Amino acid sequence: MCSISDLPIELIELIIDFTLYPIGESLKNALNLALVSRTWTTYSRSHLELSLDESRVRFQKLRAFTELCRHPLSTLKLVGALFLSNVGNTRRFHTRGRPILESVFTQLKKLTLDRVGWWTLNNIARDSLYNGFRSVTELHLRHVSFSDIQELQVLICSFPLLERLHLTLQQPSASYPVVKNPTSLQLPKRLYAIDITTVDQATFQGLSIITPCPSLRQFCWRSNVFYELAEECRNVGKFLEAAGSSLVELSLIFNVDMLSNDIRIRQPTNKIALQQFMRFHDCVDLTKNPSLQRVTLDIRPDPYLVLFLQYAIRNEQALSVQSLYIPFLENVIFSLNPRILSNEGLTQNDLDIALQQPALANLRRLEFGVQGFFPRQSVTEKIAQVLSGLMERPMLLLPNQAAGINSL
């Protein structure tokens, strides 16, 4: 009789991946799976993320952690993700000049830096990041600031196996100096997915440093500076144009209601939204991406999705997009009800017409998130009734059971 320890490695990996898929129970399940056998420990630990926030952990606990790292029976080397926040210059993670983190986490796949000012890191700490985590395939930079934006390029290029990059940068000063002599470093060849969140000018200025990205296939753009969309659109437009035919999937997430730093602007209006959407149309030409197959649109508040479709992608030339995912389509349809006062004068028929425009002539698949505005059993039929004109074309209307937006 075959025991559980005799299962093929491939089957063990599938079992662990399937068991840990529900995010809410992943930590508890990973710890339980690690107790099955030594083999299972190896593959279970790779799903764990270790968080080190120096602002919340006392020095005595950090010292105990470094001692644990050096223990010969420690399984920390099997951890797949590391989250570092407020690490300062990381002197506490070195002993007698020897680094600890990179010598322990030799199988690290995901690295997150959160709330770090690059100028606060000493040379030892920077060398640790540049040369210590060569196995990383996914890098998250959250609220990280650089005094020289070219340092971002050096950091990204120090991970040769990097596949996925998430950027949320913040400016340390009013503006970055103009880059006169950009470095000639080459981006990682496997980098196929980039996710940016803009909170000020830092992120989209950083995007210009990594343009072009020849291997780009997926791009997600979250904008939290809607009133500064003009400069942002120019940088993103150049970035997407440089990607050319390599780009396959695009996600756009705009919140029109995000407050501007300009205190004179209290509430966005149709006029302001139209100006910004037209700037998007002028700067971002998706016809330059002939292999683009799937687009995700999350434009808030909900009625503004119609305006975005009408003014931002009003191309006479058909895009190559065949699949459109609107995670909150139910919300949009509900907000366009004539009895809703905040629908900006738009109707459900306007949404139907906007989805039939020439730019979306190749659209064959419309996905939506199930939000509960309609009975689950008849949600597809209800949406099909609202979008009756669109459904006259060959069209698949498919619910996506995963709530929210599929992240890259």
Salt bridges, closest charged atoms under 4 A:
ASP17 OD1 - HIS47 NE2 2.84
GLU49 OE2 - LYS110 NZ 3.98
ASP53 OD2 - ARG56 NE 3.44
ASP53 OD2 - ARG115 NH2 3.18
GLU54 OE2 - ARG92 NE 3.33
ASP114 OD2 - ARG115 NE 2.78
GLU138 OE2 - HIS140 NE2 2.76
GLU138 OE2 - HIS166 NE2 3.77
GLU151 OE2 - ARG126 NH1 3.64
ASP195 OD2 - HIS166 ND1 3.74
ASP195 OD2 - ARG222 NH1 2.60
GLU231 OE1 - ARG234 NH2 2.68
GLU249 OE2 - ARG294 NH1 3.41
ASP262 OD2 - ARG264 NH2 2.94
ASP282 OD1 - HIS281 ND1 3.48
ASP298 OD1 - ARG300 NE 2.99
ASP302 OD1 - ARG300 NE 3.70
GLU367 OE1 - ARG294 NH2 3.24
GLU367 OE2 - ARG365 NE 3.04
